[in-house]
Amino acid sequence: MGMLETRLLHFKNVYIISLNEGIFPKGKPAPSFIPYSLRNGYELPTIKHQDSIFSYYFHRLIAGAENITLLYSKQLSDKSKGEKSRFISQLEYSPKYTNKNISLQFKLFSRNSEPISIIKDDALLEKIKKIFNCKILSPSAISNFNECSLRFYFKYIAQLDEPKQLTEIPSEGEFGSIFHEAICSIYKPYTNKIIDKNLLQEILKKEDTIDQCIYEAMAKVLSLEINKSNISGYNVLIFRTIKKYITNTIQKDALDDNFTIISLEEKTSVELTLNENISITIGGYLDRVDLINNKIRIIDYKTGKPKNQITLIEDLFYSNKKENFSHVLQLLTYCYLKDKTANKTDVLPELRYIKQFNTKSNDCIFLDHVPLNSYYTSVKPVFEKMLIELISDIFNKEIKFCQTEHTQRCEYCSFAIFCR
Ligand code: SF4
């Protein structure tokens, strides 16, 4: 029964399902050519009126009932972010319902599903070898295996499609891609040139060039026709935010001594022989490679929160560790790749958290609270050994692909819909 059909009816028992924000109430106005500001100004019905009508229907429906069951789902969908409806929160906090004759209970139901694990029989093992015979094993795939081997199986072996969230605003990944594209185009003309503070100030002054690089990056990533003359609405906010991050990145670069950008988005790969039967290629794209103080500096841009403090290199590899150090693992894997091709030059890893403003203090990896400024001397022996052991586990028949024990890793996993 729809909400409108319940008007003027009274029920002893009421069950409302999908009482999620975004579904009930919808929280979105009906499509209209009249913008909100004009509707408000001329006292036409707005989203506020729509919400208050549905609030009335809801409270009238439950007012006379003896037993009320309200259900909402934590599952993400194109209509809902898995958040309970504001009407449930109102009941939770309203003094009206603290009456001792009314009992409110909030219960969380979860599916009791059997643990999932995939045994590597001979056929599956052959399939894994065949896949990585033709396909490069990326640092991100290695990190996926480290976080949850079952997720690695779903993504890279079973090759299941990851369901895409249909949203009006760009995802964190798209946001990162726009930044990567734009900063790459801005710095491209300066590769293999010595970059100093004065040059960086000049780059910052060329606002039209920076703007154009951002428009082109947005057009490419969002598949939209965007340029200076037609950008509007939410895209203006994206543009301004990306520009702020780019300015911040260039200003941070100006804090360094002279350096040279050797490459941007460089494809690199290394052959690795695990045993007489298995040889694979590990590889990926390095965001930026610089030469600074006779060291090769690998910069990996990150849009998320800093997760760059580790106590021991071994901590990166223990899947039973609660913390997730995927940023560090991926960057050190890029260092491993570069080290193999860099002709004994030391490699300096740097994680650039682009949302962290005006400081460089957070941009390195901290090993036991000390900034890590050399892959070659401080990390290489232990990291290389453990990385190869981890990769070997992918092909180890005795090790099943199984669910991670740490359910917080499932929160943003595309496969959680059928896995958890
Ligand atoms: S939902 Fe959790 S356990 Fe399942 S594949 Fe994803 S991360 Fe692994």
Boltz pocket constraint, residues with backbone or C-beta under 6 A from the ligand:
constraints:
  - pocket:
      binder: B
      contacts: [[A, 148], [A, 149], [A, 150], [A, 151], [A, 154], [A, 402], [A, 403], [A, 404], [A, 406], [A, 407], [A, 409], [A, 410], [A, 413], [A, 414], [A, 415], [A, 416], [A, 417], [A, 419], [A, 420]]
      max_distance: 6.0
